[in-house]
Amino acid sequence: MLDPETGSDAVRDLVFEGGQLTEETPQGDETVVDASGCWVSPGFIDLHTHIFNHPIFGKSRVPADRIGIGQGVAAVVDAGSSGAPTIDAFPEVVLDTQTTRVFAFINIGSPGLPNLGGGHASRPELCDLEGVVEAFDRHGDWLVGVKVLASQSHTGTFGLEAVKLARKAAELVGKPLMLHIGNAPPLIDDVLDLLRPGDIVTHTYHGKVGGVLGYQDRIIPAFRAAVDRGVIVDLGHGRSSFSFRVCELALEQRMPLHTISSDLHRGNLDRYAVSLARTMTKMRLLGLSLGEVVERVTLAPARAIGIDEQGFGRLAPGRSTTLSIFREETGELTLEDAEGTARTATEIIRPVGTVVNGSWFDASEPV
């Protein structure tokens, strides 16, 4: 057992009754999972995914169970695949059809909506401050924050204004803002200055020009200041948003990595990200301990979006409803970042399965 909250790594039996972890002893008539030689932790949480696979978006998104229980992950968070115009379809398309526990950020813009041109928050008419705020009245039990993409690829020259609108929406509903950083404009310095304690910056260690590394690969002051005032640093691997080199240099300069996420969607299931477990393995390769890696996919993301009080991220009798079971194998696995750079890992995280609401699910999908 590996409990990031207490630091415990004891060997013990864990029993679920009525869908929750209990302090009862095994009675002999339960479904028994032999976890010998495995680690058992609170259920893994992937803080950045795209699982709103509504038919109008074609095949760009992926079902939650494909990258959730199928890969040993108990909960996934959709990082702004839907905005105010489409958010009401999320329960029917995702929550009612998937077993994996699902939460979501709502986009300040209108991502991928047909016939709008540009998408996301590239123009004022695509941003709906009122609609985003009102969505929390209807869906506040699973909406955990507001998302904005601040990059030339998604929001163009309107990016800084889009961030301001998203910041205001998050403030009004009392939830964190998740900020996507990418290729400028807007400048990373300007958008980081808008973030407040508890907000989340994702794709943090991408390899594009104008990121967190400045002249001679030194951390830029705006990023250091954001970290110092309590901004949460998320990985957000994706297809074009993680560089071994940038992450390694940042860690060497004592910059944090608070949460590890995959940014999984259809475009990186077979290459680059592949799974949360593979993303975790990359962080082991860069020097994080196993305990540190597990904490960053359990307790840390749970606290970041305020679901720790629901038992996520913890092994607390009477509260916890999820577990992840995994092995760490010794071997060799070639891993590729989003820049196409390959490195070889010798400590490899392999999911075995997960418990969600007291039910066991084998990890059956490729990782």
ChimeraX attribute file (.defattr): number of C-alpha atoms within 10 A of each C-alpha:
attribute: neighborCount
match mode: 1-to-1
recipient: residues
	/A:1	19
	/A:2	21
	/A:3	22
	/A:4	23
	/A:5	15
	/A:6	9
	/A:7	11
	/A:8	11
	/A:9	14
	/A:10	11
	/A:11	11
	/A:12	8
	/A:13	12
	/A:14	18
	/A:15	19
	/A:16	23
	/A:17	15
	/A:18	11
	/A:19	17
	/A:20	21
	/A:21	22
	/A:22	18
	/A:23	14
	/A:24	12
	/A:25	10
	/A:26	12
	/A:27	7
	/A:28	7
	/A:29	6
	/A:30	10
	/A:31	10
	/A:32	11
	/A:33	10
	/A:34	8
	/A:35	15
	/A:36	9
	/A:37	9
	/A:38	16
	/A:39	19
	/A:40	25
	/A:41	25
	/A:42	31
	/A:43	31
	/A:44	32
	/A:45	31
	/A:46	30
	/A:47	31
	/A:48	30
	/A:49	27
	/A:50	24
	/A:51	31
	/A:52	27
	/A:53	21
	/A:54	20
	/A:55	10
	/A:56	9
	/A:57	14
	/A:58	9
	/A:59	12
	/A:60	16
	/A:61	20
	/A:62	19
	/A:63	19
	/A:64	30
	/A:65	23
	/A:66	20
	/A:67	30
	/A:68	29
	/A:69	30
	/A:70	22
	/A:71	27
	/A:72	33
	/A:73	36
	/A:74	32
	/A:75	27
	/A:76	25
	/A:77	26
	/A:78	25
	/A:79	28
	/A:80	27
	/A:81	26
	/A:82	29
	/A:83	27
	/A:84	22
	/A:85	18
	/A:86	16
	/A:87	23
	/A:88	14
	/A:89	13
	/A:90	18
	/A:91	15
	/A:92	11
	/A:93	16
	/A:94	21
	/A:95	17
	/A:96	9
	/A:97	12
	/A:98	17
	/A:99	18
	/A:100	27
	/A:101	22
	/A:102	22
	/A:103	21
	/A:104	29
	/A:105	27
	/A:106	30
	/A:107	30
	/A:108	31
	/A:109	32
	/A:110	27
	/A:111	24
	/A:112	18
	/A:113	18
	/A:114	11
	/A:115	7
	/A:116	13
	/A:117	11
	/A:118	18
	/A:119	18
	/A:120	29
	/A:121	29
	/A:122	26
	/A:123	20
	/A:124	12
	/A:125	10
	/A:126	22
	/A:127	24
	/A:128	22
	/A:129	20
	/A:130	11
	/A:131	15
	/A:132	24
	/A:133	21
	/A:134	15
	/A:135	18
	/A:136	17
	/A:137	11
	/A:138	12
	/A:139	15
	/A:140	12
	/A:141	10
	/A:142	17
	/A:143	21
	/A:144	27
	/A:145	30
	/A:146	29
	/A:147	30
	/A:148	29
	/A:149	28
	/A:150	30
	/A:151	23
	/A:152	18
	/A:153	16
	/A:154	20
	/A:155	25
	/A:156	21
	/A:157	17
	/A:158	18
	/A:159	26
	/A:160	22
	/A:161	19
	/A:162	28
	/A:163	28
	/A:164	15
	/A:165	20
	/A:166	31
	/A:167	25
	/A:168	16
	/A:169	25
	/A:170	24
	/A:171	16
	/A:172	11
	/A:173	18
	/A:174	12
	/A:175	21
	/A:176	27
	/A:177	30
	/A:178	32
	/A:179	27
	/A:180	22
	/A:181	28
	/A:182	27
	/A:183	19
	/A:184	19
	/A:185	20
	/A:186	22
	/A:187	18
	/A:188	21
	/A:189	16
	/A:190	13
	/A:191	22
	/A:192	22
	/A:193	12
	/A:194	14
	/A:195	24
	/A:196	18
	/A:197	14
	/A:198	18
	/A:199	25
	/A:200	25
	/A:201	25
	/A:202	27
	/A:203	25
	/A:204	27
	/A:205	28
	/A:206	29
	/A:207	23
	/A:208	18
	/A:209	11
	/A:210	19
	/A:211	22
	/A:212	24
	/A:213	21
	/A:214	12
	/A:215	8
	/A:216	6
	/A:217	12
	/A:218	12
	/A:219	19
	/A:220	16
	/A:221	13
	/A:222	16
	/A:223	21
	/A:224	16
	/A:225	13
	/A:226	21
	/A:227	19
	/A:228	12
	/A:229	12
	/A:230	14
	/A:231	23
	/A:232	26
	/A:233	24
	/A:234	26
	/A:235	26
	/A:236	29
	/A:237	30
	/A:238	26
	/A:239	22
	/A:240	19
	/A:241	25
	/A:242	27
	/A:243	22
	/A:244	22
	/A:245	15
	/A:246	20
	/A:247	23
	/A:248	17
	/A:249	17
	/A:250	19
	/A:251	14
	/A:252	10
	/A:253	12
	/A:254	11
	/A:255	17
	/A:256	15
	/A:257	20
	/A:258	19
	/A:259	28
	/A:260	29
	/A:261	28
	/A:262	31
	/A:263	29
	/A:264	27
	/A:265	26
	/A:266	16
	/A:267	16
	/A:268	19
	/A:269	20
	/A:270	12
	/A:271	15
	/A:272	26
	/A:273	30
	/A:274	26
	/A:275	29
	/A:276	30
	/A:277	25
	/A:278	22
	/A:279	28
	/A:280	23
	/A:281	23
	/A:282	25
	/A:283	22
	/A:284	20
	/A:285	19
	/A:286	15
	/A:287	12
	/A:288	16
	/A:289	12
	/A:290	17
	/A:291	16
	/A:292	17
	/A:293	22
	/A:294	24
	/A:295	26
	/A:296	26
	/A:297	28
	/A:298	31
	/A:299	25
	/A:300	24
	/A:301	27
	/A:302	25
	/A:303	14
	/A:304	20
	/A:305	22
	/A:306	15
	/A:307	16
	/A:308	18
	/A:309	12
	/A:310	12
	/A:311	21
	/A:312	27
	/A:313	31
	/A:314	26
	/A:315	26
	/A:316	17
	/A:317	16
	/A:318	15
	/A:319	17
	/A:320	25
	/A:321	28
	/A:322	31
	/A:323	29
	/A:324	26
	/A:325	25
	/A:326	21
	/A:327	17
	/A:328	16
	/A:329	12
	/A:330	11
	/A:331	10
	/A:332	12
	/A:333	15
	/A:334	10
	/A:335	20
	/A:336	21
	/A:337	24
	/A:338	20
	/A:339	17
	/A:340	15
	/A:341	12
	/A:342	14
	/A:343	15
	/A:344	13
	/A:345	20
	/A:346	16
	/A:347	18
	/A:348	20
	/A:349	22
	/A:350	21
	/A:351	28
	/A:352	21
	/A:353	25
	/A:354	31
	/A:355	24
	/A:356	23
	/A:357	20
	/A:358	18
	/A:359	17
	/A:360	17
	/A:361	20
	/A:362	15
	/A:363	23
	/A:364	14
	/A:365	15
	/A:366	14
	/A:367	20
